[in-house]
């Protein structure tokens, strides 16, 4: 129990960082993000309540009790990185063709409202698992130091899922594959 409480404290520190001052960032390197872990090195996560499933690294990662709107919260055992998946019901269902540059700008605006000091480095419209995805990379400063953060926004009808990957600047390269593994295996609405 003590270790879970310790990880929740670190997770809280990483999550609080999203609302604290931001600085420059290196972001998750593209060459690392392109290579998810092999299936044998992952374990499954599934939530029937939120209709979501993904795989995450088997080694050095643990699921901790999610709170504050999160569906899932995963922590690297040393507290160097976290992966949080949250869920929001939209006022209206969106069709795939409505996930466009306008929606991307709305997501960037929403991020800057939730974390006013985050420094957005890039935002892009992409595709992941058959869904259009908004990918926002930004920097933040938190209790554990400067963070590199990537947010994936995925819409399925009226359901908005946001996967947020955060790692200390010094360990972003090391934990980039964990982020890509979760993002590339994320299945929503099935």
Biotite code that builds the C-alpha atoms (Angstrom):
import biotite.structure as struc

atoms = struc.array([
    struc.Atom([0.000, 0.000, 0.000], chain_id="A", res_id=1, res_name="UNK", atom_name="CA", element="C"),
    struc.Atom([2.838, 2.361, 0.834], chain_id="A", res_id=2, res_name="UNK", atom_name="CA", element="C"),
    struc.Atom([4.368, 2.014, -2.655], chain_id="A", res_id=3, res_name="UNK", atom_name="CA", element="C"),
    struc.Atom([1.029, 2.745, -4.340], chain_id="A", res_id=4, res_name="UNK", atom_name="CA", element="C"),
    struc.Atom([0.616, 5.860, -2.206], chain_id="A", res_id=5, res_name="UNK", atom_name="CA", element="C"),
    struc.Atom([4.132, 6.917, -3.161], chain_id="A", res_id=6, res_name="UNK", atom_name="CA", element="C"),
    struc.Atom([3.406, 6.427, -6.857], chain_id="A", res_id=7, res_name="UNK", atom_name="CA", element="C"),
    struc.Atom([0.117, 8.335, -6.540], chain_id="A", res_id=8, res_name="UNK", atom_name="CA", element="C"),
    struc.Atom([2.078, 11.207, -4.955], chain_id="A", res_id=9, res_name="UNK", atom_name="CA", element="C"),
    struc.Atom([4.522, 11.209, -7.876], chain_id="A", res_id=10, res_name="UNK", atom_name="CA", element="C"),
    struc.Atom([1.611, 10.927, -10.316], chain_id="A", res_id=11, res_name="UNK", atom_name="CA", element="C"),
    struc.Atom([-0.020, 13.905, -8.633], chain_id="A", res_id=12, res_name="UNK", atom_name="CA", element="C"),
    struc.Atom([3.241, 15.825, -9.024], chain_id="A", res_id=13, res_name="UNK", atom_name="CA", element="C"),
    struc.Atom([3.396, 14.996, -12.737], chain_id="A", res_id=14, res_name="UNK", atom_name="CA", element="C"),
    struc.Atom([-0.284, 15.850, -13.240], chain_id="A", res_id=15, res_name="UNK", atom_name="CA", element="C"),
    struc.Atom([0.024, 19.123, -11.287], chain_id="A", res_id=16, res_name="UNK", atom_name="CA", element="C"),
    struc.Atom([2.897, 20.026, -13.581], chain_id="A", res_id=17, res_name="UNK", atom_name="CA", element="C"),
    struc.Atom([0.476, 20.519, -16.450], chain_id="A", res_id=18, res_name="UNK", atom_name="CA", element="C"),
    struc.Atom([-0.860, 23.625, -14.725], chain_id="A", res_id=19, res_name="UNK", atom_name="CA", element="C"),
    struc.Atom([2.510, 25.045, -13.681], chain_id="A", res_id=20, res_name="UNK", atom_name="CA", element="C"),
    struc.Atom([4.998, 27.210, -15.589], chain_id="A", res_id=21, res_name="UNK", atom_name="CA", element="C"),
    struc.Atom([6.279, 25.853, -18.897], chain_id="A", res_id=22, res_name="UNK", atom_name="CA", element="C"),
    struc.Atom([9.653, 26.116, -20.576], chain_id="A", res_id=23, res_name="UNK", atom_name="CA", element="C"),
    struc.Atom([11.309, 24.913, -23.793], chain_id="A", res_id=24, res_name="UNK", atom_name="CA", element="C"),
    struc.Atom([11.230, 21.227, -24.544], chain_id="A", res_id=25, res_name="UNK", atom_name="CA", element="C"),
    struc.Atom([12.838, 18.551, -26.610], chain_id="A", res_id=26, res_name="UNK", atom_name="CA", element="C"),
    struc.Atom([9.519, 16.618, -26.993], chain_id="A", res_id=27, res_name="UNK", atom_name="CA", element="C"),
    struc.Atom([9.295, 12.878, -27.491], chain_id="A", res_id=28, res_name="UNK", atom_name="CA", element="C"),
    struc.Atom([11.810, 12.227, -30.280], chain_id="A", res_id=29, res_name="UNK", atom_name="CA", element="C"),
    struc.Atom([10.147, 11.076, -33.509], chain_id="A", res_id=30, res_name="UNK", atom_name="CA", element="C"),
    struc.Atom([12.587, 8.188, -33.976], chain_id="A", res_id=31, res_name="UNK", atom_name="CA", element="C"),
    struc.Atom([11.615, 6.745, -30.582], chain_id="A", res_id=32, res_name="UNK", atom_name="CA", element="C"),
    struc.Atom([7.886, 7.305, -31.053], chain_id="A", res_id=33, res_name="UNK", atom_name="CA", element="C"),
    struc.Atom([7.808, 5.233, -34.227], chain_id="A", res_id=34, res_name="UNK", atom_name="CA", element="C"),
    struc.Atom([8.680, 2.004, -32.428], chain_id="A", res_id=35, res_name="UNK", atom_name="CA", element="C"),
    struc.Atom([6.131, 0.571, -29.987], chain_id="A", res_id=36, res_name="UNK", atom_name="CA", element="C"),
    struc.Atom([7.243, -2.317, -27.793], chain_id="A", res_id=37, res_name="UNK", atom_name="CA", element="C"),
    struc.Atom([6.735, -5.881, -29.060], chain_id="A", res_id=38, res_name="UNK", atom_name="CA", element="C"),
    struc.Atom([3.518, -7.515, -27.773], chain_id="A", res_id=39, res_name="UNK", atom_name="CA", element="C"),
    struc.Atom([5.522, -9.955, -25.614], chain_id="A", res_id=40, res_name="UNK", atom_name="CA", element="C"),
    struc.Atom([6.842, -6.996, -23.603], chain_id="A", res_id=41, res_name="UNK", atom_name="CA", element="C"),
    struc.Atom([3.398, -5.542, -22.867], chain_id="A", res_id=42, res_name="UNK", atom_name="CA", element="C"),
    struc.Atom([0.380, -6.284, -20.740], chain_id="A", res_id=43, res_name="UNK", atom_name="CA", element="C"),
    struc.Atom([-3.266, -5.449, -21.440], chain_id="A", res_id=44, res_name="UNK", atom_name="CA", element="C"),
    struc.Atom([-5.492, -2.838, -19.836], chain_id="A", res_id=45, res_name="UNK", atom_name="CA", element="C"),
    struc.Atom([-9.237, -2.806, -20.452], chain_id="A", res_id=46, res_name="UNK", atom_name="CA", element="C"),
    struc.Atom([-12.131, -0.747, -19.118], chain_id="A", res_id=47, res_name="UNK", atom_name="CA", element="C"),
    struc.Atom([-15.576, -2.023, -20.060], chain_id="A", res_id=48, res_name="UNK", atom_name="CA", element="C"),
    struc.Atom([-17.160, 1.011, -18.380], chain_id="A", res_id=49, res_name="UNK", atom_name="CA", element="C"),
    struc.Atom([-15.377, 3.455, -20.722], chain_id="A", res_id=50, res_name="UNK", atom_name="CA", element="C"),
    struc.Atom([-15.141, 1.095, -23.695], chain_id="A", res_id=51, res_name="UNK", atom_name="CA", element="C"),
    struc.Atom([-11.369, 1.386, -23.996], chain_id="A", res_id=52, res_name="UNK", atom_name="CA", element="C"),
    struc.Atom([-8.401, -0.996, -24.157], chain_id="A", res_id=53, res_name="UNK", atom_name="CA", element="C"),
    struc.Atom([-4.652, -0.691, -24.689], chain_id="A", res_id=54, res_name="UNK", atom_name="CA", element="C"),
    struc.Atom([-1.355, -2.390, -23.923], chain_id="A", res_id=55, res_name="UNK", atom_name="CA", element="C"),
    struc.Atom([1.365, -0.938, -21.737], chain_id="A", res_id=56, res_name="UNK", atom_name="CA", element="C"),
    struc.Atom([4.939, -1.961, -20.860], chain_id="A", res_id=57, res_name="UNK", atom_name="CA", element="C"),
    struc.Atom([5.167, -5.063, -18.685], chain_id="A", res_id=58, res_name="UNK", atom_name="CA", element="C"),
    struc.Atom([8.500, -4.027, -17.178], chain_id="A", res_id=59, res_name="UNK", atom_name="CA", element="C"),
    struc.Atom([8.848, -1.062, -14.799], chain_id="A", res_id=60, res_name="UNK", atom_name="CA", element="C"),
    struc.Atom([5.281, 0.258, -15.239], chain_id="A", res_id=61, res_name="UNK", atom_name="CA", element="C"),
    struc.Atom([2.351, -0.114, -12.876], chain_id="A", res_id=62, res_name="UNK", atom_name="CA", element="C"),
    struc.Atom([-1.312, 0.847, -13.042], chain_id="A", res_id=63, res_name="UNK", atom_name="CA", element="C"),
    struc.Atom([-2.267, 2.972, -10.036], chain_id="A", res_id=64, res_name="UNK", atom_name="CA", element="C"),
    struc.Atom([-5.775, 3.907, -8.916], chain_id="A", res_id=65, res_name="UNK", atom_name="CA", element="C"),
    struc.Atom([-7.027, 6.603, -11.260], chain_id="A", res_id=66, res_name="UNK", atom_name="CA", element="C"),
    struc.Atom([-8.670, 9.739, -9.885], chain_id="A", res_id=67, res_name="UNK", atom_name="CA", element="C"),
    struc.Atom([-9.734, 13.185, -11.011], chain_id="A", res_id=68, res_name="UNK", atom_name="CA", element="C"),
    struc.Atom([-11.430, 12.239, -14.277], chain_id="A", res_id=69, res_name="UNK", atom_name="CA", element="C"),
    struc.Atom([-8.822, 9.713, -15.358], chain_id="A", res_id=70, res_name="UNK", atom_name="CA", element="C"),
    struc.Atom([-9.868, 6.337, -16.735], chain_id="A", res_id=71, res_name="UNK", atom_name="CA", element="C"),
    struc.Atom([-6.377, 4.956, -16.275], chain_id="A", res_id=72, res_name="UNK", atom_name="CA", element="C"),
    struc.Atom([-3.174, 6.151, -14.673], chain_id="A", res_id=73, res_name="UNK", atom_name="CA", element="C"),
    struc.Atom([0.122, 4.360, -15.264], chain_id="A", res_id=74, res_name="UNK", atom_name="CA", element="C"),
    struc.Atom([3.372, 5.218, -13.563], chain_id="A", res_id=75, res_name="UNK", atom_name="CA", element="C"),
    struc.Atom([6.944, 4.285, -14.289], chain_id="A", res_id=76, res_name="UNK", atom_name="CA", element="C"),
    struc.Atom([8.176, 2.674, -11.050], chain_id="A", res_id=77, res_name="UNK", atom_name="CA", element="C"),
    struc.Atom([10.897, 5.290, -10.444], chain_id="A", res_id=78, res_name="UNK", atom_name="CA", element="C"),
    struc.Atom([8.406, 8.120, -10.990], chain_id="A", res_id=79, res_name="UNK", atom_name="CA", element="C"),
    struc.Atom([10.195, 9.370, -14.113], chain_id="A", res_id=80, res_name="UNK", atom_name="CA", element="C"),
    struc.Atom([7.114, 9.217, -16.349], chain_id="A", res_id=81, res_name="UNK", atom_name="CA", element="C"),
    struc.Atom([3.348, 8.814, -16.333], chain_id="A", res_id=82, res_name="UNK", atom_name="CA", element="C"),
    struc.Atom([0.614, 7.920, -18.787], chain_id="A", res_id=83, res_name="UNK", atom_name="CA", element="C"),
    struc.Atom([-2.897, 9.161, -18.044], chain_id="A", res_id=84, res_name="UNK", atom_name="CA", element="C"),
    struc.Atom([-6.049, 8.480, -20.019], chain_id="A", res_id=85, res_name="UNK", atom_name="CA", element="C"),
    struc.Atom([-9.069, 10.657, -19.365], chain_id="A", res_id=86, res_name="UNK", atom_name="CA", element="C"),
    struc.Atom([-12.566, 10.737, -20.770], chain_id="A", res_id=87, res_name="UNK", atom_name="CA", element="C"),
    struc.Atom([-15.066, 13.468, -21.544], chain_id="A", res_id=88, res_name="UNK", atom_name="CA", element="C"),
    struc.Atom([-18.554, 13.388, -23.024], chain_id="A", res_id=89, res_name="UNK", atom_name="CA", element="C"),
    struc.Atom([-18.971, 15.972, -25.781], chain_id="A", res_id=90, res_name="UNK", atom_name="CA", element="C"),
    struc.Atom([-22.190, 17.975, -26.141], chain_id="A", res_id=91, res_name="UNK", atom_name="CA", element="C"),
    struc.Atom([-22.688, 16.559, -29.639], chain_id="A", res_id=92, res_name="UNK", atom_name="CA", element="C"),
    struc.Atom([-21.353, 13.490, -31.402], chain_id="A", res_id=93, res_name="UNK", atom_name="CA", element="C"),
    struc.Atom([-18.705, 14.240, -34.020], chain_id="A", res_id=94, res_name="UNK", atom_name="CA", element="C"),
    struc.Atom([-18.333, 12.514, -37.356], chain_id="A", res_id=95, res_name="UNK", atom_name="CA", element="C"),
    struc.Atom([-14.813, 11.536, -38.487], chain_id="A", res_id=96, res_name="UNK", atom_name="CA", element="C"),
    struc.Atom([-14.727, 14.380, -41.049], chain_id="A", res_id=97, res_name="UNK", atom_name="CA", element="C"),
    struc.Atom([-15.314, 16.858, -38.192], chain_id="A", res_id=98, res_name="UNK", atom_name="CA", element="C"),
    struc.Atom([-11.971, 15.909, -36.643], chain_id="A", res_id=99, res_name="UNK", atom_name="CA", element="C"),
    struc.Atom([-10.065, 18.526, -38.594], chain_id="A", res_id=100, res_name="UNK", atom_name="CA", element="C"),
    struc.Atom([-7.877, 21.607, -38.199], chain_id="A", res_id=101, res_name="UNK", atom_name="CA", element="C"),
    struc.Atom([-10.718, 23.458, -36.451], chain_id="A", res_id=102, res_name="UNK", atom_name="CA", element="C"),
    struc.Atom([-11.063, 20.673, -33.897], chain_id="A", res_id=103, res_name="UNK", atom_name="CA", element="C"),
    struc.Atom([-7.267, 20.682, -33.501], chain_id="A", res_id=104, res_name="UNK", atom_name="CA", element="C"),
    struc.Atom([-7.347, 24.402, -32.668], chain_id="A", res_id=105, res_name="UNK", atom_name="CA", element="C"),
    struc.Atom([-10.157, 23.802, -30.157], chain_id="A", res_id=106, res_name="UNK", atom_name="CA", element="C"),
    struc.Atom([-8.083, 21.088, -28.453], chain_id="A", res_id=107, res_name="UNK", atom_name="CA", element="C"),
    struc.Atom([-5.026, 23.383, -28.286], chain_id="A", res_id=108, res_name="UNK", atom_name="CA", element="C"),
    struc.Atom([-7.238, 26.112, -26.787], chain_id="A", res_id=109, res_name="UNK", atom_name="CA", element="C"),
    struc.Atom([-8.688, 23.643, -24.258], chain_id="A", res_id=110, res_name="UNK", atom_name="CA", element="C"),
    struc.Atom([-5.159, 22.611, -23.273], chain_id="A", res_id=111, res_name="UNK", atom_name="CA", element="C"),
    struc.Atom([-4.065, 26.205, -22.743], chain_id="A", res_id=112, res_name="UNK", atom_name="CA", element="C"),
    struc.Atom([-7.140, 26.781, -20.574], chain_id="A", res_id=113, res_name="UNK", atom_name="CA", element="C"),
    struc.Atom([-6.419, 23.695, -18.428], chain_id="A", res_id=114, res_name="UNK", atom_name="CA", element="C"),
    struc.Atom([-2.682, 24.403, -18.292], chain_id="A", res_id=115, res_name="UNK", atom_name="CA", element="C"),
    struc.Atom([-2.214, 28.127, -19.005], chain_id="A", res_id=116, res_name="UNK", atom_name="CA", element="C"),
    struc.Atom([1.579, 28.014, -18.658], chain_id="A", res_id=117, res_name="UNK", atom_name="CA", element="C"),
    struc.Atom([2.114, 25.023, -20.926], chain_id="A", res_id=118, res_name="UNK", atom_name="CA", element="C"),
    struc.Atom([4.286, 25.863, -23.909], chain_id="A", res_id=119, res_name="UNK", atom_name="CA", element="C"),
    struc.Atom([2.783, 24.204, -26.956], chain_id="A", res_id=120, res_name="UNK", atom_name="CA", element="C"),
    struc.Atom([5.572, 23.166, -29.306], chain_id="A", res_id=121, res_name="UNK", atom_name="CA", element="C"),
    struc.Atom([3.498, 21.494, -32.006], chain_id="A", res_id=122, res_name="UNK", atom_name="CA", element="C"),
    struc.Atom([0.042, 20.266, -32.857], chain_id="A", res_id=123, res_name="UNK", atom_name="CA", element="C"),
    struc.Atom([-0.907, 17.975, -35.700], chain_id="A", res_id=124, res_name="UNK", atom_name="CA", element="C"),
    struc.Atom([-3.784, 16.014, -37.131], chain_id="A", res_id=125, res_name="UNK", atom_name="CA", element="C"),
    struc.Atom([-2.823, 12.362, -37.502], chain_id="A", res_id=126, res_name="UNK", atom_name="CA", element="C"),
    struc.Atom([-4.385, 8.900, -37.642], chain_id="A", res_id=127, res_name="UNK", atom_name="CA", element="C"),
    struc.Atom([-4.110, 6.154, -35.067], chain_id="A", res_id=128, res_name="UNK", atom_name="CA", element="C"),
    struc.Atom([-5.965, 2.859, -34.995], chain_id="A", res_id=129, res_name="UNK", atom_name="CA", element="C"),
    struc.Atom([-8.406, 3.954, -37.676], chain_id="A", res_id=130, res_name="UNK", atom_name="CA", element="C"),
    struc.Atom([-9.308, 7.172, -35.833], chain_id="A", res_id=131, res_name="UNK", atom_name="CA", element="C"),
    struc.Atom([-8.258, 10.709, -36.614], chain_id="A", res_id=132, res_name="UNK", atom_name="CA", element="C"),
    struc.Atom([-6.152, 11.938, -33.715], chain_id="A", res_id=133, res_name="UNK", atom_name="CA", element="C"),
    struc.Atom([-4.935, 15.334, -32.576], chain_id="A", res_id=134, res_name="UNK", atom_name="CA", element="C"),
    struc.Atom([-1.347, 15.148, -31.271], chain_id="A", res_id=135, res_name="UNK", atom_name="CA", element="C"),
    struc.Atom([-0.171, 18.077, -29.149], chain_id="A", res_id=136, res_name="UNK", atom_name="CA", element="C"),
    struc.Atom([3.386, 18.281, -27.811], chain_id="A", res_id=137, res_name="UNK", atom_name="CA", element="C"),
    struc.Atom([4.217, 20.730, -25.065], chain_id="A", res_id=138, res_name="UNK", atom_name="CA", element="C"),
    struc.Atom([6.582, 21.498, -22.234], chain_id="A", res_id=139, res_name="UNK", atom_name="CA", element="C"),
    struc.Atom([5.751, 22.003, -18.595], chain_id="A", res_id=140, res_name="UNK", atom_name="CA", element="C"),
    struc.Atom([7.595, 22.468, -15.358], chain_id="A", res_id=141, res_name="UNK", atom_name="CA", element="C"),
    struc.Atom([6.576, 20.494, -12.309], chain_id="A", res_id=142, res_name="UNK", atom_name="CA", element="C"),
    struc.Atom([7.615, 19.076, -8.991], chain_id="A", res_id=143, res_name="UNK", atom_name="CA", element="C"),
    struc.Atom([9.983, 16.617, -10.680], chain_id="A", res_id=144, res_name="UNK", atom_name="CA", element="C"),
    struc.Atom([11.568, 19.225, -12.986], chain_id="A", res_id=145, res_name="UNK", atom_name="CA", element="C"),
    struc.Atom([10.956, 20.131, -16.611], chain_id="A", res_id=146, res_name="UNK", atom_name="CA", element="C"),
    struc.Atom([8.621, 17.746, -18.420], chain_id="A", res_id=147, res_name="UNK", atom_name="CA", element="C"),
    struc.Atom([8.086, 16.782, -22.040], chain_id="A", res_id=148, res_name="UNK", atom_name="CA", element="C"),
    struc.Atom([4.409, 16.039, -22.618], chain_id="A", res_id=149, res_name="UNK", atom_name="CA", element="C"),
    struc.Atom([2.455, 14.586, -25.532], chain_id="A", res_id=150, res_name="UNK", atom_name="CA", element="C"),
    struc.Atom([-1.349, 14.586, -25.608], chain_id="A", res_id=151, res_name="UNK", atom_name="CA", element="C"),
    struc.Atom([-3.339, 12.407, -28.006], chain_id="A", res_id=152, res_name="UNK", atom_name="CA", element="C"),
    struc.Atom([-7.001, 13.454, -28.421], chain_id="A", res_id=153, res_name="UNK", atom_name="CA", element="C"),
    struc.Atom([-9.224, 10.751, -29.915], chain_id="A", res_id=154, res_name="UNK", atom_name="CA", element="C"),
    struc.Atom([-12.950, 11.144, -30.601], chain_id="A", res_id=155, res_name="UNK", atom_name="CA", element="C"),
    struc.Atom([-15.458, 8.336, -30.989], chain_id="A", res_id=156, res_name="UNK", atom_name="CA", element="C"),
    struc.Atom([-18.917, 9.825, -31.520], chain_id="A", res_id=157, res_name="UNK", atom_name="CA", element="C"),
    struc.Atom([-19.632, 11.910, -28.418], chain_id="A", res_id=158, res_name="UNK", atom_name="CA", element="C"),
    struc.Atom([-16.730, 10.405, -26.454], chain_id="A", res_id=159, res_name="UNK", atom_name="CA", element="C"),
    struc.Atom([-13.437, 12.279, -26.225], chain_id="A", res_id=160, res_name="UNK", atom_name="CA", element="C"),
    struc.Atom([-10.435, 10.367, -24.911], chain_id="A", res_id=161, res_name="UNK", atom_name="CA", element="C"),
    struc.Atom([-7.183, 12.161, -24.061], chain_id="A", res_id=162, res_name="UNK", atom_name="CA", element="C"),
    struc.Atom([-4.004, 10.170, -23.556], chain_id="A", res_id=163, res_name="UNK", atom_name="CA", element="C"),
    struc.Atom([-1.348, 12.297, -21.863], chain_id="A", res_id=164, res_name="UNK", atom_name="CA", element="C"),
    struc.Atom([2.236, 11.039, -21.760], chain_id="A", res_id=165, res_name="UNK", atom_name="CA", element="C"),
    struc.Atom([4.622, 12.952, -19.500], chain_id="A", res_id=166, res_name="UNK", atom_name="CA", element="C"),
    struc.Atom([8.269, 12.312, -18.692], chain_id="A", res_id=167, res_name="UNK", atom_name="CA", element="C"),
    struc.Atom([11.008, 14.301, -17.072], chain_id="A", res_id=168, res_name="UNK", atom_name="CA", element="C"),
    struc.Atom([13.102, 16.049, -19.683], chain_id="A", res_id=169, res_name="UNK", atom_name="CA", element="C"),
    struc.Atom([16.106, 13.904, -18.748], chain_id="A", res_id=170, res_name="UNK", atom_name="CA", element="C"),
    struc.Atom([14.196, 10.630, -19.298], chain_id="A", res_id=171, res_name="UNK", atom_name="CA", element="C"),
    struc.Atom([11.882, 11.507, -22.218], chain_id="A", res_id=172, res_name="UNK", atom_name="CA", element="C"),
    struc.Atom([13.904, 9.471, -24.729], chain_id="A", res_id=173, res_name="UNK", atom_name="CA", element="C"),
    struc.Atom([14.010, 6.494, -22.368], chain_id="A", res_id=174, res_name="UNK", atom_name="CA", element="C"),
    struc.Atom([10.205, 6.474, -21.892], chain_id="A", res_id=175, res_name="UNK", atom_name="CA", element="C"),
    struc.Atom([9.117, 7.481, -25.391], chain_id="A", res_id=176, res_name="UNK", atom_name="CA", element="C"),
    struc.Atom([8.471, 3.871, -26.416], chain_id="A", res_id=177, res_name="UNK", atom_name="CA", element="C"),
    struc.Atom([6.044, 3.415, -23.518], chain_id="A", res_id=178, res_name="UNK", atom_name="CA", element="C"),
    struc.Atom([4.021, 6.367, -24.795], chain_id="A", res_id=179, res_name="UNK", atom_name="CA", element="C"),
    struc.Atom([4.022, 5.087, -28.359], chain_id="A", res_id=180, res_name="UNK", atom_name="CA", element="C"),
    struc.Atom([3.051, 1.597, -27.205], chain_id="A", res_id=181, res_name="UNK", atom_name="CA", element="C"),
    struc.Atom([-0.040, 2.839, -25.374], chain_id="A", res_id=182, res_name="UNK", atom_name="CA", element="C"),
    struc.Atom([-0.974, 5.271, -28.156], chain_id="A", res_id=183, res_name="UNK", atom_name="CA", element="C"),
    struc.Atom([-0.573, 2.729, -30.946], chain_id="A", res_id=184, res_name="UNK", atom_name="CA", element="C"),
    struc.Atom([-2.549, 0.008, -29.147], chain_id="A", res_id=185, res_name="UNK", atom_name="CA", element="C"),
    struc.Atom([-5.339, 2.261, -27.849], chain_id="A", res_id=186, res_name="UNK", atom_name="CA", element="C"),
    struc.Atom([-8.756, 1.012, -28.986], chain_id="A", res_id=187, res_name="UNK", atom_name="CA", element="C"),
    struc.Atom([-11.835, 3.104, -28.191], chain_id="A", res_id=188, res_name="UNK", atom_name="CA", element="C"),
    struc.Atom([-15.508, 2.430, -28.741], chain_id="A", res_id=189, res_name="UNK", atom_name="CA", element="C"),
    struc.Atom([-15.287, -1.323, -29.380], chain_id="A", res_id=190, res_name="UNK", atom_name="CA", element="C"),
])
